[in-house]
Amino acid sequence: MNAETFAQKTANGLVLVDFYADWCGPCKLLEPVLKTLAQEFGEQIKFVKVDVQQDQDLAVANNVMSIPTMLLFVDGVAKEKLTGYKHLADMRQYLTSKLEQYS
C-alpha cells in the first residue's frame, strides 16, 4: 500500500487502521478480535491493515513506534491512537462510543 492508497482508504467515515507485523505475537492475538468487530460493525466502520515491514513509510508518517498500533481515522484525519492488544469487549465498547461521538 502506498500513501495515496492509504489516503483513499481512510478518506471517508470511521476507519480503524491496524499497524501490524507477521512476527508480532500481540498482533496475531488481535487479528481475530478485529475480524469479529469488522463483521459486527459491517459498513459502519471500515477496517484496514498495514504491514509495517512492507509499508515502513506509512508507519513512520503516522508516528507508529510499536505494534500493534491502531489509529482511528474520521474522514481522513487520525483522531485517536491505541497501542497493544485489546480484548474484544473493550474494543467493542470503544468503537461503539466512537460511532456515537463521530456520527
C-alpha positions in Angstrom: 0.0 0.0 0.0 1.3 3.4 -0.8 0.5 6.8 0.7 -2.1 7.6 -2.0 -3.9 4.2 -1.5 -3.8 4.7 2.3 -5.3 8.2 2.0 -8.1 6.8 -0.2 -8.9 4.0 2.2 -9.0 6.4 5.2 -10.8 9.3 3.5 -14.4 8.7 4.4 -16.2 7.8 7.6 -14.7 5.9 10.5 -11.7 3.8 9.6 -9.7 1.7 12.1 -6.2 1.1 10.8 -4.3 -1.8 12.3 -0.5 -1.5 12.0 1.0 -5.0 12.5 3.7 -7.4 11.5 3.5 -11.1 10.9 6.2 -11.9 13.6 4.4 -9.9 16.3 2.7 -12.1 18.9 0.2 -9.5 20.2 -0.7 -8.6 16.6 -1.7 -12.2 16.0 -3.8 -12.2 19.1 -5.5 -9.0 18.0 -6.3 -10.3 14.5 -9.4 -12.4 15.4 -10.7 -9.6 17.6 -10.6 -7.2 14.7 -12.1 -9.7 12.3 -15.0 -10.2 14.7 -15.5 -6.5 15.0 -15.4 -6.0 11.3 -18.2 -8.4 10.9 -20.2 -6.9 13.8 -19.9 -3.3 12.6 -20.3 -4.0 8.9 -20.4 -0.8 6.9 -20.4 1.5 9.9 -16.6 1.2 10.4 -14.0 0.2 7.9 -11.1 -1.9 9.0 -7.7 -1.6 7.2 -4.4 -3.5 7.9 -0.9 -2.1 7.3 2.1 -4.4 7.5 4.9 -2.2 9.0 7.5 -4.5 7.4 6.2 -3.8 3.9 4.9 -0.2 4.5 7.5 1.4 6.8 6.9 4.8 5.3 3.3 4.7 6.4 4.2 3.6 9.9 6.7 6.5 10.2 4.3 9.0 8.7 1.7 8.0 11.3 4.1 8.0 14.2 3.8 4.3 14.8 6.5 3.4 17.3 5.4 0.0 18.5 2.9 -2.7 17.3 0.2 -3.4 17.4 -1.0 0.1 17.0 -4.4 1.1 15.8 -5.3 4.5 14.5 -8.9 5.7 14.3 -9.4 7.9 11.3 -12.5 10.1 10.9 -13.0 11.4 7.3 -9.3 11.2 6.6 -8.0 12.6 9.9 -6.3 10.5 12.5 -8.2 11.2 15.7 -7.0 8.6 18.2 -4.3 6.0 18.7 -4.5 2.7 20.6 -1.4 0.6 21.3 -1.1 -3.0 22.4 -3.5 -5.9 22.5 -7.1 -5.0 23.4 -9.8 -7.5 24.4 -12.9 -7.9 22.2 -15.3 -6.5 24.8 -13.1 -3.4 25.3 -12.7 -2.8 21.6 -16.4 -3.3 21.0 -17.2 -0.7 23.7 -14.6 1.7 22.4 -15.8 1.5 18.8 -19.5 1.8 19.8 -18.6 5.0 21.7 -16.7 6.4 18.7 -19.6 5.7 16.4 -21.8 7.8 18.7 -19.2 10.5 19.0 -18.4 10.9 15.4 -21.6 10.1 13.6 
